[in-house]
Amino acid sequence: MAFPPRLPDQVYNFIDGVKASLESLFRRVAEEAAELGKRLMEKLPPEKRKPVLMVSIGACAVLALAFAGIPLLTRGKSAAESAAAPVAGNAPARQGVIPPDDLFLPDEPDFVPGIMLEREQRTEWTSADAAPLWQDPLKNGEEPWRNRIEKTIDDIMESVP
């Protein structure tokens, strides 16, 4: 199978038809815009063409800023309104609003344990020192497990050339 896979010829014909249609549509729109511009320029006297062009560009810029600015202003108002709203503990209870104290756990206390930056290592250990850190595997009847694990390890080591 070739990569990328070859699509049927009908798909390529359809794509070519769509491309041709879009190219003719864009060409027609460009021709109409050029013709409209020529007609408008013929009606305007030469001394007024530059101010009219500047005013139309300015109007387009104002419209673009208005469309971009309206969502920013409404988003800014909602943030300002929420900041200006009183704290939930001081505000009167409203219907359907759950106070944050009921939803969240209280803050943890600011207790930070001390940090030991270094310690001296012991040179000798007693059995009492090692008792919390060591459990004898043979003490609790785990000998069969140990034998089974050692046998499995021996089998694996013997099978490797």
C-alpha positions in Angstrom: 0.0 0.0 0.0 1.4 3.4 -1.0 1.8 6.1 1.5 -0.1 8.4 1.6 -3.0 6.3 0.3 -4.4 7.3 -3.1 -7.9 8.7 -3.0 -10.5 7.9 -5.6 -10.4 10.1 -8.7 -13.9 11.3 -7.9 -12.6 13.0 -4.7 -9.8 14.7 -6.7 -12.3 15.9 -9.3 -14.6 17.3 -6.6 -11.7 19.1 -4.9 -10.6 20.6 -8.3 -14.2 21.7 -8.9 -14.4 23.4 -5.5 -11.1 25.1 -6.0 -12.2 26.4 -9.4 -15.5 27.7 -8.0 -13.8 29.5 -5.1 -11.2 31.1 -7.4 -14.0 32.3 -9.7 -16.0 33.6 -6.8 -13.0 35.5 -5.3 -12.1 36.9 -8.7 -15.6 38.1 -9.3 -15.7 39.7 -5.8 -12.4 41.5 -6.5 -13.6 42.7 -9.8 -16.9 44.1 -8.3 -14.9 45.8 -5.5 -12.6 47.4 -8.0 -15.5 48.5 -10.1 -17.3 50.0 -7.1 -14.1 51.8 -6.1 -13.8 53.3 -9.6 -17.4 54.5 -9.6 -16.9 56.1 -6.2 -13.7 57.8 -7.2 -15.3 59.2 -10.4 -18.1 60.8 -8.3 -15.6 62.4 -5.9 -13.6 65.5 -6.9 -9.8 64.9 -6.6 -9.4 67.3 -3.7 -11.9 65.3 -1.5 -10.6 61.8 -2.3 -7.9 61.8 0.3 -10.1 63.1 3.2 -12.8 60.6 2.3 -10.3 57.7 2.2 -8.9 58.7 5.6 -12.4 59.0 7.2 -13.5 55.6 5.8 -10.3 54.0 7.2 -10.9 55.7 10.5 -14.5 54.5 10.6 -13.4 51.0 9.9 -10.8 51.2 12.7 -13.4 52.6 15.1 -15.8 49.7 14.3 -13.0 47.1 14.7 -12.0 48.6 18.1 -15.7 48.7 19.2 -16.1 45.0 18.3 -12.9 44.1 20.1 -13.5 46.4 23.0 -17.0 45.5 24.0 -16.1 42.0 25.2 -13.1 43.4 27.1 -15.3 46.1 28.8 -18.0 43.6 29.8 -15.4 41.2 31.2 -13.7 44.0 33.1 -17.1 45.1 34.6 -17.8 41.7 35.9 -14.4 41.5 37.6 -14.8 45.0 39.0 -18.3 44.1 40.3 -17.0 41.0 42.0 -14.2 42.9 43.6 -16.6 45.6 44.8 -19.0 43.1 46.3 -18.8 42.7 50.1 -17.1 39.7 51.6 -19.4 36.7 52.0 -19.2 36.8 55.8 -20.4 40.4 56.0 -23.0 40.2 53.2 -26.6 39.3 53.9 -27.4 35.7 52.9 -29.0 35.4 49.5 -31.3 32.6 48.4 -29.4 29.8 46.7 -25.9 30.9 47.6 -23.8 28.5 49.7 -21.3 30.2 52.0 -17.6 29.3 51.3 -17.2 28.1 54.9 -19.6 25.3 54.2 -17.8 24.3 51.0 -14.1 24.5 52.0 -12.1 23.2 54.9 -10.6 25.9 57.2 -7.0 27.0 56.6 -4.2 24.9 58.1 -2.3 26.5 61.0 1.1 27.9 60.0 3.1 25.3 61.9 6.3 24.3 60.2 8.4 21.6 61.8 12.0 22.4 62.4 14.6 21.3 59.9 17.8 19.4 60.8 20.4 20.4 58.3 22.9 17.8 59.3 23.5 15.1 61.8 26.3 13.0 63.0 26.2 9.4 61.9 26.4 6.7 64.5 29.5 4.5 64.4 27.9 1.7 66.4 24.3 0.4 66.3 22.6 -1.7 68.9 19.8 -4.1 68.3 17.4 -1.7 70.0 18.4 1.0 67.5 17.9 -1.3 64.5 14.7 -2.9 65.7 12.3 -0.3 64.2 14.1 -0.4 60.9 14.6 -4.1 60.4 12.3 -7.2 60.3 13.8 -10.6 60.1 12.1 -12.4 57.1 12.8 -15.8 58.7 11.1 -14.9 62.0 7.5 -15.0 60.7 7.7 -18.3 58.8 8.6 -16.8 55.5 11.3 -19.5 54.8 9.2 -21.2 52.1 8.8 -17.9 50.2 12.5 -17.3 50.4 13.3 -20.8 49.1 10.8 -20.4 46.2 12.3 -17.0 45.2 15.9 -18.3 45.4 14.8 -21.3 43.3 13.2 -19.1 40.6 16.4 -16.9 40.6 18.6 -19.9 40.2 16.4 -21.3 37.3 16.6 -18.0 35.5 20.4 -17.7 36.0 21.0 -21.3 34.8 18.8 -20.8 31.7 20.8 -17.8 30.5 23.8 -18.9 28.3 
